[in-house]
Amino acid sequence: MTRERATLVIQTLFVLLVIGGAYSFAMFQGGMGSWTIFYFIVPFSLYALSIVLYPLKRMTVSRVIQRPLLGIGETTTVTIRVERTNRFPLLYLAVRDLYCEGAASVTHQETSKLFIIGFQKEVLLQYELKGRQRGEHHFSDVQLEIADFLGWIKKRETIAAEGESSLLIFPETKSIQYVPIGSYHDKGTARSPFSLIKETTVATSVRDYQQGDRMSWIHWKSFARTQNLMTKEFENKRGEHVTLLLDAKSSETFEEQIRFAASILKEAAVRKADLTFLTTDADNDAIGTIAGEGQLRKALTQLARLQPLEEARAKQPNYTVALQGAGAIVIISGNPDALFLRAVLSASRAQPVFCFVVRSGTEPIPDYVERNVRTAKSLGVTVQMLSDEQFERSFQEVAKA
């Protein structure tokens, strides 16, 4: 028997004892005063016993979250609706949403409210939540409580709410400035922005027109000669495609790494970059071409849910497959160990590899991280140490290196 059930049994016995005591007093004492006390107590006692029998579990509880996807600092409204099938008069109904604190904080009203319900069949509880920390925030059940007039009986039930049960808070993002960083063509090398638009200055051949091709790519001379629409083929810029690889191993700067990756992804979506996003967690699929709101939301959702992997239990993806066709490879890590880098370099097929090692503010760099950085440089990886304040100019620093 649970504690709440035991309390309810004790309260019920108390009410029965009150009724029995009042009746005994009236019988033995006699007189109008004694019976008046008894008849005064009976209605309240019977109502208290009806509260014991009231089917609180049959109430329907639903939860609606206005915006189940939030960014840091954004707010959403949570609505709890409680409905019942009868109009039995209740003195009050206390509704409390047992949400778990941590990822979000209440900014307006409270997560509990006391309703003087009477004969009403429906009540609404509303409050606002503000995104505070990235992650997937799961709501608990809703607690309902009713009581009699004199507080003799208090009945509580915890009911699972229908509808939304989680709130996803995207990681915080910062402004990132792209600069030229090791991009090159199939024929010869050139320094150019690593992620941006397709090279359309050098046409190498023509092909049949396909739906979705730009009008500016149509080869009008061929159309005038053959009356068939032909599209120009341009020289492929191998550095145009970028693979962003997030090292998800547990580290002291894991949250900063998440924030840096989210900032790059957001900028890539704005610039319509040909970018593939990948983590070292094999359970997460690679997300290619972060060029629209849908793909960006999918990538940010993955980042919001990502938890640091313990090295002993980490299951890394098959880099030979994951990095197939990759251009420049940009790694974000807190501790780039040699085993991880060798696996990436082996699958990179001589593509340029850059590694941003995120450190925590002005705190000294641990010795084991410094050793791994020296090893990474000896393997031919371009390494750049940076803190949260240096995210905006990170690519500029790499270009100078």
Secondary structure, 3 states (H helix, E strand, C coil): CCHHHHHHHHHHHHHHHHHHHHHHHHHHHCHHHHHHHHHHHHHHHHHHHHHHHCCHHHCEEEEEECCCEECCCCEEEEEEEEECCCCCCECCEEEEECCCCCCEEEEECCCEEEECCECCCEEEEEEEEEECCCEEEECCCEEEEEECCCCCCEEEEEECCEECCEEEECCCCCCCCCCECCCEECCCECCCECCCCCCCCCEEEEEECCCCCCHHHECHHHHHHHCCCEEEEECCEHHHCEEEEECCECCCCHHHHHHHHHHHHHHHHHCCCCEEEEECCCCCCCECCCCCHHHHHHHHHHHHHCCCECHHHCCCCCHHHHCCCCCEEEEEECCCCHHHHHHHHHHHCCCCEEEEEECCCCCCCCHHHHHHHHHHHHCCCEEEEECHHHCCCHHHHHHHC
